[in-house]
Amino acid sequence: MEYFDVKPLYFDYNATTPVLARVFEAMRPFLTERFGNPGSGHMWGLRAAQAVARARAQVASLLGASPDEIYFTSCATESNNQVLFGLFQGEGHLVTTAVEHPAVLEPAGVLEKRGVKVTRVPVDAQGLVSPDDVLAALTDETRLISVMLANNETGAIQPVAEIAARARERGVLVHTDAAQAVGKIGVDVAELGVDLLSVAGHKLYAPKGVGALYVRRGVRVPPLLHGGGQERGLRSGTENVPHLVGLGEACALAAEALSHEAERRQGLGRVFLEGLRGLGFSFRLHSAEAPRLPNTMSVGFEGLSAGDVLSGLVGWDVGASAGAACHGDVTAVSHVLEAMNVPTKFAAGTIRFSWGRLTSEDDVRELLHRLGQVLTSLRP
């Protein structure tokens, strides 16, 4: 493989984001001189406790929640597991979708083996679930509906608000995995009407290893971790103060520029799509007719292998993904594209491009140039 001396181009923001300078600077004191345990009664502990409280308020503000409805976790995967394993400690019925992240589908599979009934509602060709289908799946045993807000592969935004409104009439709790949505689009828990919502810090410029769970006031989720009673008993364990501060600052930063950034990223997407069309290769934009995140395009190149395209892009120092980064090096057709019934000739050559705060229009145009070189080299 030939490598080129070119500027690296990162187009895998849905996999993870860098920690922004402002976020890192907010964290720095709590890695050094402000190292106290929030549970301690002296000055060091008090400063740490105040920092955690401020971070909780910052997360709550971005989500339109109250601080006492925010619980800190290590990641969205933990938040999702907390909800599913917390609410299902015996029999019952879970309704979810066929396109959820593995952080929901895998726990659902474990619960199923333990006797919980699980319904995985199919999606249409755009990757969207029908609220009618979700509601039709409910039974007298249904305890929870879990529907992701934005798909990590295609960016498709699900009709969570409609599902939640109709589920409330039936007395069923609704959870949404909002890991890919928070910080990219407006996410307001009151407007969504959900009871539980998961957040991932490293998807919005906070460090890896920190997340949050919104739990609507009045909803009780039993703890999975028992110990010192931190997070009001829901999640014991000494707080990771630097990371919590980072998550709070990242949420504050997102709130300051949410509309502007969303509009800017949509503009980059238009440049990218127009440029793709000009390259002269047959492709399919997945979920093209669905409401989508402003920073995500999942593109299937007809007749090509995603592995070959990715290898070529790596040679040009381009970071992209053949699917969810959590799937590792596997480039087989993802469960999301299978659920959408995407033809194999497009599904097998699918690459996800996602961009963010540090991406410029020049970066997009340079990506198009390098992608054109790679596709030309793979032309039969």
Kinemage of the C-alpha trace (Angstrom):
@kinemage 1
@onewidth
@group {chain A} dominant
@subgroup {mainchain}
@vectorlist {calphas} color= white
{ca met a 1} P 0.000 0.000 0.000
{ca glu a 2} L 1.285 3.445 -0.916
{ca tyr a 3} L 1.077 6.188 1.700
{ca phe a 4} L 1.037 9.858 0.844
{ca asp a 5} L 2.465 12.862 2.667
{ca val a 6} L -0.804 14.776 2.984
{ca lys a 7} L -2.813 16.522 5.688
{ca pro a 8} L -4.806 13.954 7.688
{ca leu a 9} L -8.550 14.321 7.205
{ca tyr a 10} L -10.808 13.033 9.977
{ca phe a 11} L -14.331 12.166 8.836
{ca asp a 12} L -15.306 9.758 11.602
{ca tyr a 13} L -16.829 12.089 14.187
{ca asn a 14} L -19.673 9.630 14.851
{ca ala a 15} L -17.065 7.189 16.159
{ca thr a 16} L -15.552 9.724 18.546
{ca thr a 17} L -14.657 13.387 18.797
{ca pro a 18} L -11.498 15.144 20.004
{ca val a 19} L -11.528 16.820 23.394
{ca leu a 20} L -11.779 20.521 22.599
{ca ala a 21} L -9.263 22.918 24.157
{ca arg a 22} L -11.898 24.689 26.245
{ca val a 23} L -13.097 21.367 27.608
{ca phe a 24} L -9.581 20.233 28.450
{ca glu a 25} L -8.766 23.502 30.197
{ca ala a 26} L -11.887 23.173 32.324
{ca met a 27} L -10.777 19.679 33.314
{ca arg a 28} L -7.135 20.476 33.972
{ca pro a 29} L -7.398 21.822 37.572
{ca phe a 30} L -9.282 18.712 38.661
{ca leu a 31} L -6.450 16.523 37.429
{ca thr a 32} L -3.928 18.438 39.511
{ca glu a 33} L -4.508 20.742 42.463
{ca arg a 34} L -8.301 20.263 42.776
{ca phe a 35} L -8.080 16.507 43.162
{ca gly a 36} L -10.500 16.091 46.080
{ca asn a 37} L -13.122 13.415 46.577
{ca pro a 38} L -16.610 15.018 46.382
{ca gly a 39} L -17.637 12.938 49.385
{ca ser a 40} L -15.019 14.493 51.672
{ca gly a 41} L -16.018 17.214 54.112
{ca his a 42} L -13.012 19.494 53.726
{ca met a 43} L -12.089 22.222 51.244
{ca trp a 44} L -10.780 19.813 48.608
{ca gly a 45} L -13.944 17.740 48.736
{ca leu a 46} L -16.194 20.794 48.704
{ca arg a 47} L -14.550 22.175 45.571
{ca ala a 48} L -14.943 18.832 43.843
{ca ala a 49} L -18.592 18.546 44.901
{ca gln a 50} L -19.291 22.041 43.598
{ca ala a 51} L -17.680 21.148 40.274
{ca val a 52} L -19.845 18.032 39.953
{ca ala a 53} L -22.977 20.037 40.758
{ca arg a 54} L -22.072 22.623 38.117
{ca ala a 55} L -21.468 19.917 35.521
{ca arg a 56} L -24.811 18.321 36.348
{ca ala a 57} L -26.542 21.660 35.830
{ca gln a 58} L -24.759 22.163 32.493
{ca val a 59} L -25.874 18.759 31.196
{ca ala a 60} L -29.406 19.365 32.432
{ca ser a 61} L -29.537 22.755 30.725
{ca leu a 62} L -28.602 21.321 27.339
{ca leu a 63} L -31.326 18.669 27.662
{ca gly a 64} L -34.027 20.926 29.114
{ca ala a 65} L -34.047 18.835 32.281
{ca ser a 66} L -33.676 19.549 35.985
{ca pro a 67} L -30.286 18.820 37.574
{ca asp a 68} L -31.851 16.243 39.891
{ca glu a 69} L -32.926 14.253 36.822
{ca ile a 70} L -29.322 13.809 35.596
{ca tyr a 71} L -27.225 10.858 36.724
{ca phe a 72} L -23.604 10.456 35.689
{ca thr a 73} L -22.291 7.198 34.239
{ca ser a 74} L -19.145 6.054 32.444
{ca cys a 75} L -20.678 6.027 28.946
{ca ala a 76} L -23.907 5.665 26.990
{ca thr a 77} L -23.452 1.895 26.973
{ca glu a 78} L -23.609 1.895 30.757
{ca ser a 79} L -26.608 4.222 30.689
{ca asn a 80} L -28.433 1.898 28.303
{ca asn a 81} L -27.551 -1.157 30.364
{ca gln a 82} L -28.639 0.634 33.534
{ca val a 83} L -32.075 1.206 32.045
{ca leu a 84} L -32.601 -2.249 30.574
{ca phe a 85} L -31.184 -4.369 33.371
{ca gly a 86} L -32.547 -2.025 36.028
{ca leu a 87} L -36.126 -2.148 34.783
{ca phe a 88} L -36.119 -5.834 33.865
{ca gln a 89} L -35.184 -7.796 36.951
{ca gly a 90} L -37.777 -10.418 36.210
{ca glu a 91} L -40.204 -11.191 33.403
{ca gly a 92} L -41.824 -8.580 31.232
{ca his a 93} L -41.874 -7.280 27.675
{ca leu a 94} L -39.417 -4.930 25.948
{ca val a 95} L -40.175 -3.247 22.635
{ca thr a 96} L -37.218 -1.918 20.647
{ca thr a 97} L -36.196 -1.625 16.987
{ca ala a 98} L -34.112 -3.665 14.579
{ca val a 99} L -31.624 -0.822 14.056
{ca glu a 100} L -30.569 -0.024 17.615
{ca his a 101} L -26.933 0.248 18.647
{ca pro a 102} L -25.453 -2.973 20.084
{ca ala a 103} L -25.496 -1.226 23.485
{ca val a 104} L -29.263 -1.811 23.417
{ca leu a 105} L -29.581 -4.895 21.220
{ca glu a 106} L -27.022 -6.954 23.144
{ca pro a 107} L -28.559 -6.337 26.588
{ca ala a 108} L -31.946 -7.068 25.031
{ca gly a 109} L -30.617 -10.430 23.875
{ca val a 110} L -29.347 -11.239 27.356
{ca leu a 111} L -32.700 -10.298 28.864
{ca glu a 112} L -34.450 -12.506 26.342
{ca lys a 113} L -32.418 -15.481 27.521
{ca arg a 114} L -33.539 -14.682 31.063
{ca gly a 115} L -37.196 -14.882 30.138
{ca val a 116} L -38.002 -11.320 29.068
{ca lys a 117} L -40.066 -11.090 25.902
{ca val a 118} L -38.405 -8.843 23.317
{ca thr a 119} L -40.008 -7.400 20.191
{ca arg a 120} L -37.672 -5.838 17.626
{ca val a 121} L -39.837 -3.666 15.404
{ca pro a 122} L -38.672 -3.532 11.744
{ca val a 123} L -37.924 -0.324 9.878
{ca asp a 124} L -38.743 0.879 6.380
{ca ala a 125} L -36.323 1.408 3.488
{ca gln a 126} L -35.307 4.779 4.956
{ca gly a 127} L -34.387 3.194 8.270
{ca leu a 128} L -37.355 4.690 10.103
{ca val a 129} L -39.637 2.862 12.486
{ca ser a 130} L -43.368 3.442 12.311
{ca pro a 131} L -45.001 4.690 15.534
{ca asp a 132} L -48.046 2.608 14.583
{ca asp a 133} L -45.896 -0.526 14.450
{ca val a 134} L -44.302 0.272 17.798
{ca leu a 135} L -47.637 0.830 19.483
{ca ala a 136} L -49.109 -2.288 17.853
{ca ala a 137} L -46.345 -4.327 19.485
{ca leu a 138} L -47.378 -3.351 23.019
{ca thr a 139} L -48.976 -5.887 25.331
{ca asp a 140} L -50.187 -5.832 28.916
{ca glu a 141} L -46.691 -7.019 29.914
{ca thr a 142} L -44.764 -4.206 28.166
{ca arg a 143} L -42.592 -2.279 30.617
{ca leu a 144} L -40.402 -0.291 28.267
{ca ile a 145} L -40.023 0.990 24.723
{ca ser a 146} L -36.412 1.746 23.736
{ca val a 147} L -35.957 3.622 20.446
{ca met a 148} L -32.751 5.435 19.533
{ca leu a 149} L -33.059 9.110 18.655
{ca ala a 150} L -30.515 9.199 15.808
{ca asn a 151} L -28.961 6.206 14.113
{ca asn a 152} L -25.204 5.986 14.467
{ca glu a 153} L -24.688 4.623 10.938
{ca thr a 154} L -27.146 6.485 8.721
{ca gly a 155} L -27.960 9.491 10.901
{ca ala a 156} L -31.707 8.856 10.493
{ca ile a 157} L -33.750 10.557 13.220
{ca gln a 158} L -36.548 8.430 14.622
{ca pro a 159} L -40.052 9.755 15.510
{ca val a 160} L -39.381 9.401 19.225
{ca ala a 161} L -41.652 12.256 20.317
{ca glu a 162} L -44.705 10.733 18.627
{ca ile a 163} L -43.898 7.313 20.036
{ca ala a 164} L -43.488 8.716 23.539
{ca ala a 165} L -46.720 10.705 23.413
{ca arg a 166} L -48.724 7.686 22.386
{ca ala a 167} L -46.925 5.346 24.785
{ca arg a 168} L -47.714 7.633 27.715
{ca glu a 169} L -51.410 7.119 26.993
{ca arg a 170} L -50.764 3.406 27.527
{ca gly a 171} L -48.685 3.930 30.658
{ca val a 172} L -45.494 2.529 29.110
{ca leu a 173} L -42.076 4.038 29.825
{ca val a 174} L -39.966 5.244 26.873
{ca his a 175} L -36.164 5.296 26.725
{ca thr a 176} L -34.076 6.767 23.929
{ca asp a 177} L -30.394 6.258 23.244
{ca ala a 178} L -29.474 9.808 22.246
{ca ala a 179} L -25.707 9.254 22.097
{ca gln a 180} L -25.419 10.404 18.473
{ca ala a 181} L -27.930 13.223 18.744
{ca val a 182} L -26.942 15.256 21.801
{ca gly a 183} L -24.770 18.200 20.800
{ca lys a 184} L -25.632 17.868 17.095
{ca ile a 185} L -29.332 18.688 17.108
{ca gly a 186} L -31.647 20.128 19.712
{ca val a 187} L -32.531 17.474 22.271
{ca asp a 188} L -35.153 18.591 24.787
{ca val a 189} L -36.580 15.930 27.071
{ca ala a 190} L -39.842 17.825 27.517
{ca glu a 191} L -40.383 18.108 23.770
{ca leu a 192} L -39.459 14.460 23.269
{ca gly a 193} L -41.644 13.362 26.158
{ca val a 194} L -39.291 10.510 27.043
{ca asp a 195} L -38.813 9.059 30.510
{ca leu a 196} L -35.176 8.057 30.124
{ca leu a 197} L -32.379 9.265 27.825
{ca ser a 198} L -28.741 8.208 27.410
{ca val a 199} L -25.812 10.549 26.672
{ca ala a 200} L -22.238 9.765 25.548
{ca gly a 201} L -19.574 12.334 26.374
{ca his a 202} L -17.096 11.371 23.679
{ca lys a 203} L -19.633 12.053 20.928
{ca leu a 204} L -19.748 15.781 21.806
{ca tyr a 205} L -16.095 16.688 22.504
{ca ala a 206} L -15.843 15.461 26.095
{ca pro a 207} L -13.438 12.649 27.041
{ca lys a 208} L -14.105 8.986 26.525
{ca gly a 209} L -15.289 7.250 29.658
{ca val a 210} L -18.061 9.611 30.756
{ca gly a 211} L -21.777 9.667 30.072
{ca ala a 212} L -25.098 10.567 31.603
{ca leu a 213} L -28.575 9.202 32.068
{ca tyr a 214} L -31.671 11.359 32.247
{ca val a 215} L -34.380 9.877 34.454
{ca arg a 216} L -37.665 11.772 34.521
{ca arg a 217} L -38.675 12.806 38.009
{ca gly a 218} L -40.980 10.152 39.465
{ca val a 219} L -39.476 7.269 37.459
{ca arg a 220} L -37.546 4.773 39.559
{ca val a 221} L -34.696 2.721 38.107
{ca pro a 222} L -33.108 0.195 40.492
{ca pro a 223} L -29.298 0.443 40.795
{ca leu a 224} L -26.898 -2.050 39.263
{ca leu a 225} L -23.863 -0.903 41.261
{ca his a 226} L -24.073 -0.899 45.050
{ca gly a 227} L -21.621 0.785 47.369
{ca gly a 228} L -21.206 4.269 48.764
{ca gly a 229} L -24.502 5.578 47.398
{ca gln a 230} L -23.160 8.173 44.968
{ca glu a 231} L -25.488 9.581 42.293
{ca arg a 232} L -28.305 9.483 44.838
{ca gly a 233} L -27.957 5.737 45.140
{ca leu a 234} L -28.391 4.914 41.451
{ca arg a 235} L -24.713 4.529 40.604
{ca ser a 236} L -22.249 4.006 43.435
{ca gly a 237} L -18.562 4.714 42.948
{ca thr a 238} L -16.334 7.723 43.557
{ca glu a 239} L -17.105 10.368 40.965
{ca asn a 240} L -14.680 10.869 38.064
{ca val a 241} L -14.593 14.605 38.659
{ca pro a 242} L -12.303 15.671 35.764
{ca his a 243} L -14.392 13.792 33.225
{ca leu a 244} L -17.677 15.048 34.673
{ca val a 245} L -16.364 18.594 34.461
{ca gly a 246} L -15.390 17.904 30.844
{ca leu a 247} L -18.849 16.600 29.997
{ca gly a 248} L -20.469 19.632 31.590
{ca glu a 249} L -18.242 22.064 29.712
{ca ala a 250} L -18.831 20.222 26.427
{ca cys a 251} L -22.595 20.498 26.969
{ca ala a 252} L -22.285 24.210 27.715
{ca leu a 253} L -20.230 24.699 24.568
{ca ala a 254} L -22.763 22.755 22.490
{ca ala a 255} L -25.624 24.883 23.805
{ca glu a 256} L -23.876 28.113 22.819
{ca ala a 257} L -23.564 27.247 19.134
{ca leu a 258} L -26.082 24.472 18.475
{ca ser a 259} L -28.137 26.125 15.719
{ca his a 260} L -25.141 27.727 14.024
{ca glu a 261} L -23.123 24.505 14.036
{ca ala a 262} L -26.040 22.425 12.778
{ca glu a 263} L -26.565 24.834 9.878
{ca arg a 264} L -22.846 24.906 9.084
{ca arg a 265} L -22.597 21.120 9.093
{ca gln a 266} L -25.650 20.851 6.838
{ca gly a 267} L -23.846 23.169 4.437
{ca leu a 268} L -20.793 20.916 4.454
{ca gly a 269} L -23.092 18.001 3.693
{ca arg a 270} L -24.483 19.783 0.644
{ca val a 271} L -20.953 20.426 -0.614
{ca phe a 272} L -20.061 16.782 -0.050
{ca leu a 273} L -23.145 15.390 -1.771
{ca glu a 274} L -22.781 17.713 -4.758
{ca gly a 275} L -19.143 16.713 -5.047
{ca leu a 276} L -19.994 13.018 -4.840
{ca arg a 277} L -22.381 13.378 -7.741
{ca gly a 278} L -19.642 15.017 -9.749
{ca leu a 279} L -17.194 12.129 -9.296
{ca gly a 280} L -19.058 9.986 -11.804
{ca phe a 281} L -19.470 6.840 -9.688
{ca ser a 282} L -22.745 5.111 -8.914
{ca phe a 283} L -23.681 5.418 -5.258
{ca arg a 284} L -26.640 5.390 -2.906
{ca leu a 285} L -27.122 7.745 0.028
{ca his a 286} L -28.789 5.689 2.732
{ca ser a 287} L -31.781 7.265 4.539
{ca ala a 288} L -31.710 10.017 1.902
{ca glu a 289} L -35.406 10.805 2.380
{ca ala a 290} L -35.404 10.585 6.166
{ca pro a 291} L -34.734 13.415 8.610
{ca arg a 292} L -31.031 13.010 9.373
{ca leu a 293} L -28.265 14.386 11.515
{ca pro a 294} L -26.572 17.389 9.866
{ca asn a 295} L -23.127 15.774 9.996
{ca thr a 296} L -23.690 12.221 8.746
{ca met a 297} L -23.829 10.544 5.347
{ca ser a 298} L -23.770 6.803 4.841
{ca val a 299} L -22.882 6.162 1.211
{ca gly a 300} L -22.999 2.836 -0.622
{ca phe a 301} L -20.716 2.667 -3.680
{ca glu a 302} L -22.175 0.247 -6.199
{ca gly a 303} L -20.204 -2.937 -6.779
{ca leu a 304} L -17.319 -2.052 -4.474
{ca ser a 305} L -16.100 -3.489 -1.190
{ca ala a 306} L -16.132 -1.187 1.817
{ca gly a 307} L -12.859 -2.740 2.934
{ca asp a 308} L -11.176 -1.823 -0.334
{ca val a 309} L -12.485 1.750 -0.225
{ca leu a 310} L -11.418 2.172 3.395
{ca ser a 311} L -7.962 0.772 2.679
{ca gly a 312} L -7.548 3.271 -0.114
{ca leu a 313} L -8.692 6.127 2.110
{ca val a 314} L -6.290 5.068 4.860
{ca gly a 315} L -3.498 5.371 2.308
{ca trp a 316} L -4.567 8.965 1.796
{ca asp a 317} L -4.745 9.620 5.563
{ca val a 318} L -8.533 9.838 5.619
{ca gly a 319} L -10.462 8.595 8.647
{ca ala a 320} L -13.910 7.197 7.875
{ca ser a 321} L -15.865 4.072 8.806
{ca ala a 322} L -17.468 1.089 7.134
{ca gly a 323} L -20.196 1.174 9.766
{ca ala a 324} L -20.295 1.751 13.498
{ca ala a 325} L -16.755 1.950 14.841
{ca cys a 326} L -17.841 -0.276 17.734
{ca his a 327} L -17.980 -3.142 15.222
{ca gly a 328} L -14.192 -3.123 14.855
{ca asp a 329} L -12.680 -4.231 11.557
{ca val a 330} L -15.732 -6.132 10.339
{ca thr a 331} L -16.936 -4.808 6.980
{ca ala a 332} L -19.798 -7.211 6.445
{ca val a 333} L -23.200 -5.677 5.794
{ca ser a 334} L -24.365 -4.121 9.038
{ca his a 335} L -27.587 -5.078 10.791
{ca val a 336} L -28.867 -1.566 10.084
{ca leu a 337} L -28.512 -1.877 6.296
{ca glu a 338} L -29.916 -5.398 6.428
{ca ala a 339} L -32.962 -4.145 8.328
{ca met a 340} L -33.417 -1.467 5.636
{ca asn a 341} L -33.214 -4.145 2.903
{ca val a 342} L -30.455 -2.240 1.109
{ca pro a 343} L -29.409 -4.134 -2.047
{ca thr a 344} L -26.117 -5.958 -1.528
{ca lys a 345} L -24.487 -4.172 -4.461
{ca phe a 346} L -24.735 -0.935 -2.463
{ca ala a 347} L -24.639 -2.287 1.100
{ca ala a 348} L -21.308 -4.084 0.683
{ca gly a 349} L -19.597 -0.877 -0.421
{ca thr a 350} L -20.988 1.392 2.268
{ca ile a 351} L -18.790 4.005 3.938
{ca arg a 352} L -19.968 6.340 6.690
{ca phe a 353} L -18.625 9.889 6.539
{ca ser a 354} L -19.234 12.132 9.551
{ca trp a 355} L -17.829 15.581 10.257
{ca gly a 356} L -17.767 18.038 13.131
{ca arg a 357} L -16.639 21.301 14.686
{ca leu a 358} L -13.113 21.159 13.317
{ca thr a 359} L -14.112 20.286 9.741
{ca ser a 360} L -13.874 23.039 7.120
{ca glu a 361} L -15.262 23.313 3.595
{ca asp a 362} L -11.708 22.964 2.298
{ca asp a 363} L -11.468 19.669 4.174
{ca val a 364} L -14.605 18.420 2.452
{ca arg a 365} L -13.326 19.392 -0.980
{ca glu a 366} L -9.994 17.713 -0.304
{ca leu a 367} L -11.847 14.595 0.864
{ca leu a 368} L -13.705 14.531 -2.433
{ca his a 369} L -10.418 14.748 -4.329
{ca arg a 370} L -8.868 11.870 -2.421
{ca leu a 371} L -12.030 9.787 -2.558
{ca gly a 372} L -12.117 10.282 -6.325
{ca gln a 373} L -8.555 8.975 -6.567
{ca val a 374} L -9.429 5.911 -4.514
{ca leu a 375} L -12.585 5.097 -6.451
{ca thr a 376} L -10.774 5.517 -9.752
{ca ser a 377} L -8.115 3.055 -8.615
{ca leu a 378} L -10.858 0.519 -7.817
{ca arg a 379} L -12.762 0.948 -11.053
{ca pro a 380} L -13.111 -2.468 -12.785
